[in-house]
Amino acid sequence: MRNRFDTYVAVFMEEGGYTVPRFVTGIPSHNSAVWEAGKPAMPFTSQSYAEDVVQGLTLNGYPAAVVRFLHGVEVENPV
């Protein structure tokens, strides 16, 4: 049996001298993404779409990466 994975987009922010990942929680329009504190991360059904979001974020100056977790692991942004 193969393991299932969920795909997320992480944006890396500097906070207090540390690099903290913030996960994208929503895509309100075709050219924006939001990452809100205390909200669960938005899983992407398509890895290529997640890679497109990462490309857009990095072109706008936000370091970002596609992250995959085992299915069932709950991912939430810290408050």
C-alpha positions in Angstrom: 0.0 0.0 0.0 1.4 3.4 -0.9 1.4 6.3 1.4 -0.8 9.3 0.4 0.6 12.8 0.7 -1.0 16.3 0.9 0.7 19.2 -0.8 1.0 22.6 0.8 2.7 25.9 0.1 5.0 27.4 2.8 6.1 31.0 2.9 9.2 31.6 5.0 9.2 34.7 7.2 11.8 36.2 9.5 10.4 36.6 13.1 12.6 37.4 16.1 15.8 36.3 14.3 14.3 32.9 13.3 12.9 31.7 10.0 9.4 30.6 10.5 7.2 28.8 7.9 3.8 30.2 7.3 1.4 28.0 5.2 -0.9 29.5 2.6 -4.5 29.4 4.0 -6.3 30.6 0.9 -6.2 31.9 -2.6 -8.8 34.8 -2.7 -8.1 35.6 -6.4 -5.9 34.3 -9.2 -3.0 36.7 -8.4 -2.9 36.6 -4.6 -2.3 34.2 -1.7 -2.9 34.7 2.1 -1.4 33.1 5.1 -3.3 33.9 8.3 -2.2 33.1 11.9 -4.1 30.3 13.6 -5.8 29.1 10.5 -5.3 25.6 9.0 -3.2 25.3 5.9 -4.9 24.9 2.5 -4.1 21.6 0.8 -3.5 21.8 -3.0 -4.9 19.0 -5.1 -2.4 19.6 -7.9 1.3 19.8 -7.2 1.8 21.8 -10.5 -0.7 24.5 -9.2 1.2 24.6 -5.9 4.5 25.1 -7.9 2.8 27.9 -9.8 1.8 29.6 -6.6 5.4 29.3 -5.3 6.8 30.8 -8.5 4.5 33.8 -8.1 5.4 34.3 -4.5 9.1 34.1 -5.1 8.9 36.5 -8.1 7.2 38.9 -5.6 10.0 38.7 -3.1 8.6 36.0 -0.7 10.8 32.9 -0.2 8.4 30.0 -0.6 8.5 26.2 -1.3 6.2 23.3 -1.9 5.9 21.1 1.2 4.4 17.6 1.3 3.1 15.9 4.5 1.7 12.4 5.0 -2.1 12.5 4.5 -3.8 13.0 7.9 -1.2 15.3 9.4 -2.8 18.5 10.5 -0.9 21.6 9.5 -1.8 25.0 11.0 -0.1 28.4 11.2 1.2 29.4 14.6 -0.6 32.3 16.3 
